[in-house]
Amino acid sequence: MHIGNVYAALAAWLSARSAGGRLLLRIEDIDTPRVRPDADRWIMDDLTWLGLDWDGEPVYQSQRGESYDQALAVLRERGLLYPCFCSRAEIRAASAPQEGDGYVIYPGTCSRLDDSEREARLIEGRRHLWRVRVPDAIVGFDDVIFGKRDYDLARRIGDTVLRRSDGLYSYQLAVTVDDLAMGVNDVVRGRDLLRSTALQLWIRSVVTPEDADKTHNSGDILRRNEGFGAVRFTHLPLIDDPHGRRLAKRDRALDLGALREEGVSAETIIGYCAWLLSLVPEPGPVAPTDLLEGFSWDALRADHADRVCDPDLLR
């Protein structure tokens, strides 16, 4: 874990505990080739050391393949799934990055293949992944920090990969299915996932049994109270390093293991993250439980610019 992970974990812990809710721990190890041995043990050890407890047993995505299979089958039965044979280079050549963030919208090349051509390529054994066909509709939701958000699924998100060519499931499908199965009704995460929230809300609406017959017409505006369930979303400002780059695992100076080895206390790290969350006026040692009384998102809502993390303030 690094400071960015602690920042998000503290925010989720406070959101749940201040409302008398349960905090669920999910180990998102769906990308099995990239999972480091014992990473789950390190995460749980770090959370315990920080004083961020959770309820129940951890859920491992790597053990939930059958649930993802079932969700994919529902989408296939509804005609929302199709194989995509395009390479990344072909997609980038046919698309333009959107909104300056490098996000590439799939141009829909393989969605226009007729059934015979699609079948012929599959019989040939052409390498492919599986995409979900999104409707020409707008998904709207209210975020605790960033307020009202509207996303045009077709124009700002596009047909999205749900199962990779190596057979692994995508984050978008796995977290949606897991949130439904686990009864998650309060999601706290980084603002870089605002766009993903719109997609996940729509996927949620088409894989749940009560919405199995729902159709979305061109131009529909879909909101949470129309089949999305009562889920509260809180997206946090991102954290940059002093050079304006997003925090990454390579930043050893902000790695929790390194900080612990240097003797930095858990309370110092919690206090620093609380400061980044605008919960305290300045960095200083504090326990998570000390932040519960009077906890509010108001200050962060008033100033939700991305944060800059200075390692020197932790030492």
C-alpha positions in Angstrom: 0.0 0.0 0.0 1.0 3.6 -0.5 -0.3 6.9 0.8 -3.0 7.0 -1.9 -4.4 3.7 -0.8 -4.4 4.7 2.8 -6.1 8.0 1.9 -8.9 6.1 0.1 -9.2 3.4 2.8 -9.5 6.0 5.6 -12.2 7.8 3.6 -14.2 4.6 3.1 -13.7 3.6 6.8 -15.0 7.0 8.0 -17.9 7.0 5.6 -19.1 3.6 6.8 -18.3 3.9 10.5 -19.8 7.4 10.9 -23.1 6.1 9.5 -23.1 2.9 11.6 -22.4 0.9 8.5 -20.3 -2.2 7.8 -17.0 -2.0 6.0 -16.3 -4.8 3.6 -12.9 -5.9 2.4 -12.6 -7.1 -1.1 -9.3 -8.3 -2.5 -9.4 -7.3 -6.2 -7.0 -10.0 -7.5 -8.9 -10.7 -10.7 -5.8 -9.9 -12.8 -4.0 -13.0 -11.5 -0.8 -12.8 -13.6 0.0 -9.4 -11.9 -0.9 -10.5 -8.3 2.1 -10.6 -6.0 2.3 -13.6 -3.5 1.0 -12.6 -0.1 -0.2 -9.2 -1.2 -3.5 -9.8 0.5 -1.7 -10.6 3.8 0.3 -7.4 3.5 -2.8 -5.3 2.9 -4.7 -6.8 5.9 -1.6 -6.3 8.1 -1.3 -2.7 7.0 -5.0 -2.0 7.6 -4.9 -3.6 11.0 -1.8 -1.6 11.9 -3.5 1.7 10.9 -6.6 0.9 13.0 -8.9 0.5 10.0 -10.9 -2.6 10.8 -13.5 -4.3 8.6 -16.4 -6.7 9.0 -16.6 -10.3 8.0 -14.3 -12.3 5.9 -12.5 -10.8 2.9 -13.9 -11.6 -0.5 -11.5 -12.6 -3.2 -12.4 -11.8 -6.8 -10.2 -14.7 -8.0 -12.6 -17.1 -6.4 -15.8 -15.6 -8.0 -15.4 -16.6 -11.6 -18.7 -18.5 -11.6 -20.6 -15.3 -10.7 -18.9 -13.4 -13.5 -19.7 -16.3 -15.9 -23.4 -16.0 -15.0 -23.5 -12.2 -15.5 -21.8 -12.5 -18.9 -24.3 -15.2 -19.9 -27.2 -12.8 -19.1 -25.6 -10.1 -21.3 -25.1 -12.6 -24.1 -28.7 -13.8 -23.9 -29.8 -10.2 -24.1 -27.8 -9.6 -27.3 -25.5 -7.1 -25.6 -22.2 -9.0 -26.0 -20.1 -9.4 -29.1 -16.5 -10.6 -29.9 -14.0 -7.9 -30.8 -11.0 -8.9 -33.0 -9.3 -5.4 -33.1 -5.8 -4.9 -31.9 -5.0 -2.0 -29.6 -3.1 -0.3 -32.4 -6.1 -0.5 -34.7 -8.4 0.9 -32.1 -6.1 3.9 -31.4 -5.7 4.6 -35.0 -9.4 4.8 -35.5 -10.2 6.7 -32.4 -9.4 10.1 -30.8 -8.6 10.6 -27.1 -11.5 12.2 -25.3 -11.5 15.1 -22.8 -7.7 15.3 -22.7 -7.3 12.3 -20.3 -6.2 9.8 -22.9 -9.4 7.7 -22.6 -10.0 6.1 -26.0 -13.6 5.3 -27.0 -13.9 2.1 -29.1 -15.1 3.1 -32.6 -17.5 0.1 -32.8 -15.7 -1.6 -35.7 -16.6 -5.2 -34.7 -20.1 -4.3 -33.6 -20.9 -3.7 -37.3 -19.8 -7.2 -38.4 -22.6 -9.4 -39.6 -23.3 -12.7 -37.9 -21.7 -14.8 -40.7 -18.4 -12.8 -40.6 -18.3 -12.9 -36.8 -18.8 -16.7 -36.8 -16.2 -17.3 -39.5 -13.6 -15.4 -37.5 -14.4 -17.4 -34.4 -14.2 -20.7 -36.3 -10.8 -19.6 -37.6 -9.6 -19.2 -34.0 -9.0 -15.4 -34.3 -7.8 -13.9 -31.1 -10.7 -11.9 -29.5 -12.1 -10.3 -26.4 -15.8 -9.6 -25.5 -17.4 -6.2 -25.4 -20.7 -5.0 -24.1 -22.8 -3.0 -26.5 -23.9 0.2 -24.6 -27.1 2.0 -25.6 -27.4 5.6 -26.8 -28.5 6.8 -23.4 -27.3 9.1 -20.6 -26.6 7.8 -17.1 -26.9 10.4 -14.4 -25.9 10.1 -10.7 -25.3 12.5 -7.8 -21.8 12.3 -6.3 -21.2 13.4 -2.7 -18.1 15.5 -3.6 -18.5 16.3 -7.3 -22.3 16.7 -7.4 -24.5 15.9 -10.4 -22.8 14.0 -13.1 -24.2 12.9 -16.5 -22.4 10.6 -18.9 -23.5 9.8 -22.5 -22.7 6.0 -22.6 -22.3 5.8 -26.4 -20.3 9.0 -26.9 -18.2 9.3 -23.7 -17.7 5.7 -22.8 -18.4 3.4 -25.7 -18.6 -0.4 -26.0 -16.4 -1.7 -23.1 -14.3 -4.8 -22.7 -15.8 -7.2 -20.1 -13.7 -10.3 -20.8 -10.1 -10.1 -22.1 -8.6 -12.2 -24.8 -6.7 -14.2 -22.1 -10.1 -15.1 -20.5 -9.7 -12.8 -17.5 -12.7 -10.7 -16.6 -12.4 -6.9 -16.6 -12.6 -4.6 -13.5 -15.9 -3.1 -14.8 -17.8 -6.4 -14.7 -16.2 -7.9 -11.6 -16.8 -4.9 -9.3 -20.4 -4.4 -10.6 -21.3 -8.1 -9.9 -19.5 -8.1 -6.6 -21.1 -4.8 -5.4 -24.5 -6.4 -6.1 -23.7 -9.7 -4.5 -22.2 -8.0 -1.4 -25.0 -5.5 -1.0 -22.7 -2.5 -1.3 -24.6 0.7 -1.0 -21.8 3.2 -0.2 -18.8 3.4 -2.6 -15.8 5.6 -1.9 -13.0 5.8 -4.5 -10.9 8.2 -6.7 -12.4 10.7 -9.1 -10.7 8.9 -12.0 -13.5 6.3 -11.7 -16.4 8.8 -12.2 -16.8 7.7 -15.8 -16.7 4.0 -14.7 -19.5 4.7 -12.2 -21.9 5.6 -15.0 -21.0 2.4 -16.9 -21.2 0.2 -13.8 -24.6 1.6 -12.9 -25.9 0.7 -16.4 -24.4 -2.8 -16.2 -26.0 -3.2 -12.8 -29.4 -2.4 -14.3 -29.2 -5.0 -17.1 -27.8 -7.9 -15.1 -30.2 -7.8 -12.2 -33.3 -10.1 -12.5 -35.8 -7.4 -11.8 -34.6 -5.4 -14.7 -34.2 -8.3 -17.2 -36.8 -6.9 -19.5 -35.7 -3.3 -19.4 -34.9 -1.6 -22.7 -33.2 1.7 -23.1 -34.2 3.9 -26.0 -32.1 6.4 -27.8 -31.6 9.5 -25.7 -33.0 8.0 -22.5 -31.7 9.7 -19.3 -31.2 7.0 -16.7 -30.9 7.8 -13.1 -30.2 5.8 -9.9 -33.9 5.7 -8.9 -34.7 4.0 -12.2 -33.4 0.5 -11.6 -29.9 1.4 -10.3 -30.6 0.9 -6.6 -29.9 3.2 -3.7 -26.1 3.5 -3.9 -24.2 6.5 -2.6 -21.0 7.4 -4.5 -18.2 9.5 -3.1 -15.3 10.2 -5.5 -12.2 11.7 -4.0 -9.7 14.1 -5.5 -6.6 12.4 -6.7 -3.2 12.7 -5.1 -0.1 13.9 -7.1 3.5 13.8 -6.1 5.4 17.1 -5.8 6.2 17.0 -9.5 2.5 16.9 -10.5 2.5 13.2 -11.3 -0.1 10.7 -10.0 1.1 8.6 -7.1 2.3 5.2 -8.1 3.7 2.1 -6.6 7.1 3.2 -7.8 7.1 6.0 -5.3 9.1 4.2 -2.6 9.2 7.3 -0.3 5.4 7.1 0.0 5.2 3.3 0.4 3.6 2.3 3.6 6.2 -0.5 4.2 9.0 2.0 3.8 7.3 4.5 6.2 6.8 1.8 8.8 10.5 0.7 8.5 11.5 4.3 9.1 9.5 4.4 12.3 6.7 6.7 11.1 3.7 6.0 13.3 0.3 4.9 12.2 -1.3 8.0 13.8 1.1 10.2 11.8 0.0 8.6 8.5 -3.7 8.7 9.4 -3.3 12.4 10.4 -1.6 13.2 7.1 -4.3 11.5 5.1 -7.0 13.2 7.2 -5.3 16.5 6.2 -5.4 15.6 2.6 -9.2 14.9 3.0 -9.6 18.3 4.6 -10.7 16.8 7.9 -8.0 18.5 10.0 -6.4 21.9 9.5 -2.8 20.6 9.4 -1.0 17.3 9.4 -0.4 15.7 12.9 -0.9 12.4 14.7 -4.5 11.3 15.0 -6.3 7.9 15.4 -9.1 7.0 13.0 -11.6 6.9 15.8 -10.8 10.5 16.7 -12.1 11.6 13.3 -15.5 10.1 13.7 -17.2 12.7 15.8 -18.5 15.5 13.6 -17.2 13.7 10.4 -18.4 15.5 7.3 -17.5 15.8 3.6 -18.3 19.5 3.6 -14.7 20.8 3.5 -13.7 18.4 0.8 -16.8 19.2 -1.2 -15.9 22.9 -1.0 -12.4 22.3 -2.3 -12.1 19.2 -4.4 -9.0 20.0 -6.4 -6.4 17.3 -6.6 -4.0 17.1 -3.7 -0.2 17.3 -3.7 1.6 14.9 -1.4 4.9 16.0 0.1 6.9 13.1 1.6 8.8 15.5 3.9 5.6 16.2 5.8 5.4 12.6 6.9 8.8 12.6 8.5 
